[in-house]
Amino acid sequence: MSVAPQFSHPYYRTSPKYQPIADLHDSLYSENTGFSIGPVIHFQFNEHLTLNSGLLLADERSESLTLKLGPGSDPALYPCDCYSIKLSDLFLDIPLILKYNYLNEKLISLYVAGGFVNHFRFIESRKSFYECPWAGMEGLASSYTGFTNMFSYQLAASVGAGIEFRAAKRLMIAFHPSFEISLLNIKESMEIQKLYYLLGLNLQVVYQLN
């Protein structure tokens, strides 16, 4: 079982035609925060090499800066002059990580790891909030949560290092900081690709079957 808080910084790749839109996205949204959780299986080849894989549920969240509308905005559509947006995307992650144990002691192991993580986005959530400082009003303006209407697949390279403690004969606890960088983002609309750098702080509980 793996649990990991995650912190990521998005960036955008596009053609010169769409660069102003990409720059606007980059300036509006904050750093992403989230977590991943799910079962991980360890395939041990020998005392030094292990392949880790599994199926993780990952939640990626971000929030826009407060947007102040100009004086020409339609009051029927925008009754307040300040808005913000919160985004949340759910992914299914399939990691393929090769782990090399360079120190194996009776109660502790040290290792380095590297490989790839496959991210499949399947649910998206969008919420917008209004704020009227002059009237003391604030609240939810609109909300949408549902299955994404476009296929989205991301491939990331991952590197990390960790320490593993043996808590019992077949039970181990591992702490594994990792760093990811996007290599590929395939989706229905390819005009603007959202990529990222990600830091994960992975805590794993491992039960050894043999």
C-alpha positions in Angstrom: 0.0 0.0 0.0 1.4 3.4 -1.0 0.3 6.9 0.3 1.9 10.1 -1.0 1.2 13.8 -0.7 2.3 15.5 -4.0 3.4 19.0 -5.0 3.7 19.9 -8.6 4.4 22.9 -10.9 2.6 22.9 -14.2 3.9 24.4 -17.4 2.6 24.5 -20.9 3.9 23.6 -24.4 2.2 25.0 -27.5 2.7 26.7 -30.8 3.4 30.4 -31.1 -0.3 30.8 -32.2 -1.6 29.7 -28.8 1.3 30.9 -26.6 -0.7 33.9 -25.2 -3.4 31.5 -23.9 -0.7 29.3 -22.4 1.0 32.3 -20.7 -2.4 33.3 -19.3 -3.0 29.9 -17.8 0.5 29.9 -16.4 0.0 33.3 -14.7 -3.5 32.5 -13.3 -3.1 29.2 -11.6 -1.2 28.3 -8.4 1.1 25.3 -7.8 -0.8 22.0 -7.7 -1.2 20.0 -4.6 -2.7 16.5 -4.2 -2.1 13.0 -3.1 -2.0 9.4 -4.4 -3.1 6.2 -2.7 -3.4 2.6 -3.7 -1.9 -0.9 -3.8 1.7 -1.5 -5.1 3.1 -4.9 -6.0 6.9 -5.6 -5.7 8.4 -8.2 -8.1 11.8 -9.1 -6.6 14.4 -10.4 -9.1 17.2 -10.8 -6.6 18.5 -9.2 -3.4 19.3 -6.0 -5.2 16.7 -5.5 -8.0 12.9 -5.1 -7.5 10.2 -3.9 -10.0 7.4 -1.9 -8.4 4.0 -1.5 -10.0 0.4 -1.0 -9.0 -2.8 0.9 -9.4 -3.0 4.3 -7.7 -5.8 6.8 -7.4 -4.3 10.4 -7.7 -6.0 13.7 -7.0 -4.5 16.8 -8.5 -5.8 20.2 -7.2 -5.1 23.8 -8.2 -6.6 27.2 -7.5 -6.6 30.3 -9.6 -5.7 33.7 -8.4 -8.6 36.0 -7.6 -9.7 37.6 -10.9 -11.0 41.1 -10.8 -13.4 42.0 -13.7 -13.2 45.3 -15.4 -15.9 48.0 -15.3 -17.3 46.9 -18.6 -18.5 43.5 -17.4 -22.2 42.7 -17.7 -23.7 42.8 -14.2 -26.4 40.3 -15.3 -23.7 37.7 -16.0 -21.2 38.9 -13.4 -23.0 40.4 -10.4 -19.7 40.5 -8.4 -16.4 41.9 -9.5 -14.1 39.2 -8.1 -14.0 35.5 -9.0 -11.7 32.5 -8.4 -11.6 28.9 -9.8 -10.8 25.7 -8.1 -9.8 22.7 -10.2 -9.6 19.0 -9.2 -8.6 16.1 -11.5 -8.7 12.4 -10.6 -6.2 10.1 -12.3 -5.5 6.4 -12.4 -1.7 6.0 -12.1 0.2 2.9 -13.1 3.9 3.2 -12.1 6.7 1.0 -13.4 9.6 1.7 -11.1 12.9 -0.3 -10.9 14.4 -0.2 -7.5 18.1 -1.0 -6.7 19.0 -1.9 -3.1 22.6 -0.8 -2.6 22.6 -1.5 1.2 20.8 -4.6 2.6 21.1 -5.0 6.4 18.9 -7.1 8.7 16.6 -4.3 9.7 17.2 -1.5 7.1 17.8 -1.1 3.4 18.8 1.9 1.3 17.9 2.1 -2.4 17.6 4.3 -5.5 14.8 4.0 -8.0 13.8 5.1 -11.5 11.3 4.4 -14.1 8.0 5.7 -15.6 4.5 6.6 -14.4 1.4 6.3 -16.6 -1.4 8.8 -15.7 -4.9 8.4 -17.0 -7.3 11.2 -16.2 -10.9 10.1 -15.8 -12.8 12.6 -13.6 -12.6 16.4 -13.6 -14.1 18.9 -11.2 -14.5 22.7 -11.7 -15.8 25.2 -9.2 -16.0 28.9 -9.5 -16.5 31.3 -6.5 -17.6 34.9 -6.4 -16.7 37.6 -4.0 -18.2 41.1 -3.6 -16.1 43.0 -1.1 -18.3 46.1 -1.4 -21.4 44.1 -0.4 -19.9 41.6 1.9 -21.0 38.7 -0.3 -19.2 35.5 -1.3 -20.2 32.0 -2.4 -20.3 29.3 -5.0 -21.0 30.6 -8.5 -21.0 27.3 -10.5 -19.9 23.7 -10.1 -19.3 20.7 -12.4 -18.0 17.2 -11.6 -18.1 14.3 -14.0 -16.2 12.0 -16.3 -13.8 14.0 -18.5 -15.1 14.5 -22.1 -11.7 14.1 -23.6 -9.1 11.3 -23.4 -6.0 12.4 -21.5 -2.9 10.3 -21.0 0.4 11.5 -19.5 3.7 9.7 -19.3 6.3 10.9 -16.8 9.8 9.9 -15.9 10.4 9.3 -12.2 13.6 9.1 -10.1 13.9 8.8 -6.3 15.7 7.2 -3.4 14.4 5.7 -0.2 14.9 3.8 3.0 13.1 0.7 4.1 12.7 -0.6 7.6 11.8 -4.2 8.5 9.0 -4.0 11.1 8.4 -7.8 11.3 9.5 -10.9 9.4 7.2 -10.2 6.4 6.3 -6.6 7.0 8.4 -3.6 5.9 7.8 0.2 5.9 9.5 2.4 3.3 9.8 6.2 2.8 10.6 7.2 -0.7 10.8 10.8 -1.9 10.5 11.0 -5.7 10.7 13.5 -8.5 8.7 13.3 -11.8 8.9 15.2 -15.0 6.3 15.0 -17.8 7.5 13.5 -21.1 4.2 13.3 -23.0 0.6 14.5 -22.7 -1.8 13.0 -25.2 -5.4 14.3 -25.3 -8.1 15.0 -27.8 -7.1 18.7 -28.1 -3.4 19.0 -28.8 -3.2 22.8 -29.2 -1.9 23.3 -25.6 -0.2 20.6 -23.7 -0.1 20.8 -19.9 3.0 19.3 -18.4 4.5 19.4 -14.9 7.3 18.8 -12.5 6.2 16.8 -9.4 7.6 16.1 -6.0 6.1 13.1 -4.2 6.7 12.0 -0.6 5.8 8.3 -0.7 5.1 6.2 2.4 4.7 2.5 1.6 3.7 -0.5 3.8 5.0 -3.7 2.2 3.9 -7.3 3.1 6.3 -9.9 1.7 4.6 -13.1 0.5 7.7 -15.2 0.2 
